[in-house]
C-alpha cells in the first residue's frame, strides 16, 4: 500500500511543469490499473504496510477515488484551455487523491480521522478557488462548519476508546462492544453529516451548486462515501447500543428520502436537482447500514460505488450543457435534443442508472437495501415504495424537461459534443453497467 502512496506523492512536482496536464491524468490511469491488479483477500485485511492495509470495502472505494479523480481532470479541460491557475488545480487534485487514498487505507482510527478531515481542505479550495458564483464563499463556510462542528465529538470519542484500550487499530476494535450513549452519538454523528442525512443535508446542495464540475464530481463521487465507509467501520464496536438506537436513523433517513424526492421535483437548477437526488440515495444507504444486517451492508457498499459513478456522470452532463449555454436553469436548457442529439443518449443512460434500471450497480444495491429494510420491519415498505417511485419520477422529469420541448429562442447555435466529453461519459457509464457481470465480488465477501 505504501508504494501507491509514494506514487501519488511524487506526482505533485509534475503538476508544476509546463504542459503536464494530460501527463498527470495518464499517470492516474496507470495507477488505477496497477491498483486494480492487486490480489485482494476478500475476507481479511491484506496488502498490509505501515498502519495501512485494505479489505474489500477499502479496495472498492480507493479504486473509485482514483477513477473519479482521473475523470475530474478530463472534465476540467476548460481550465487548461484558458490557463486558469491550472498548475495549482492539478496540485489540489493530486493532494485530494492522496488524502482520500490515505483515508480509505488507514487501519489506525486516529489517522483515519486526520485524513478524513484533511480531505475537506482541497475540496474547500476547489469550491472557493474555481467556483462560479460569489456565493461560493458562503457554500464553503457551510461545508466547513457543518463538518467540523460534528467532528470534534468524533475526535473525543476516538481518544476515549484509546484511553480504554490503548489501541487505535480498527481491526482489533471489533473485539470490543461499548454500551455508552454519548460515545455512540459522538462516533456516528460526524459520518451522518458527511453522508448527508436528512436534517443535516443543507450544506450539500449549496456546495454542489457553487462548486466547479470537478468539485461536484468529487463531492458526489467520493465525499459522501466517506460517511458510509466510516459507519461501516465504526458500528462494529458499538453494536449493543446500535440495536437499541438505530431505528431513529432509519426512520429519519427514509422519511427524509421521501421528502427530498418531492423536493427534487420543485428544482429548476439542474445541478441542485442532481444534488438533492444524492441525498435521497444516501438516505437508503444510511437505512441499510443501520439495520446492521448482511443485506444492508452489501447493498450499501454496492450502492455507494454505483451512485458515485452515476451521480458524477450526471454532473458532467450538466456541466457540458453549462459550458454551451452558460446557464443551468431548466427553463433555458430545453429541447436539447435538437441541438445535441447524441448527448440525449447519455442523459438517458445515466438517468436510467440513477433510477436503478438494469443492468446498473444501483439496481443490485437498491434490491439488497430493500431486502434489508423490509426484513428489519415491514412498515418500511411504504416509504421505500415512495422513494423508488419518485426517484424514477424526478429522473424522468429532468430528462424530459432538458431534452424535449421547444428550445429557448435565445439559443442560436453552438458546437456539439467533443470526443473528450463522450469518452468522459463512457468512462462513467461502462464500469457502472459492466461491473454487474462480476457482482459476486461485491456480494459474497462479507
Secondary structure, DSSP 4 states (H G I P E B T S, - for coil): -HHHHHHHHTTTGGGGSTT-HHHHHHHHHHHHHHHHTS---SSS-EEEETTEEE-HHHHHHHHHHHHHHHHHHHHTHHHHHTTSSHHHHHHHHHHHHHHHHHHHHB-BHHHHHHHHHHHHHHHHHHHHHH-SSTTHHHHHHHHHHHHHHHHHHHHHHHHHHHHHHS--BHHHHTT-----HHHHHHHHHHHHHHHTPTTS-HHHHHHHHHS-HHHHHHIIIIIHHHHHHHHHHHGGGGHHHHHHHHHHHHHHHHHHHHHHHHHHTT--BHHHHHHHHHHHHHHHHHHHHHTTSHHHHHHHHHHHHHHHHHHHHHHHHHHHHHHHHS--BTTTS--HHHH-HHHHHHHHHHHHHHTT-TTSHHHHHHHHHHHHHHHH-TTHHHHHHHHHHHHHHHHHHHHHHHHSSPPPTT--------HHHHHHHHHHHHHHHHGGGGHHHHHS--
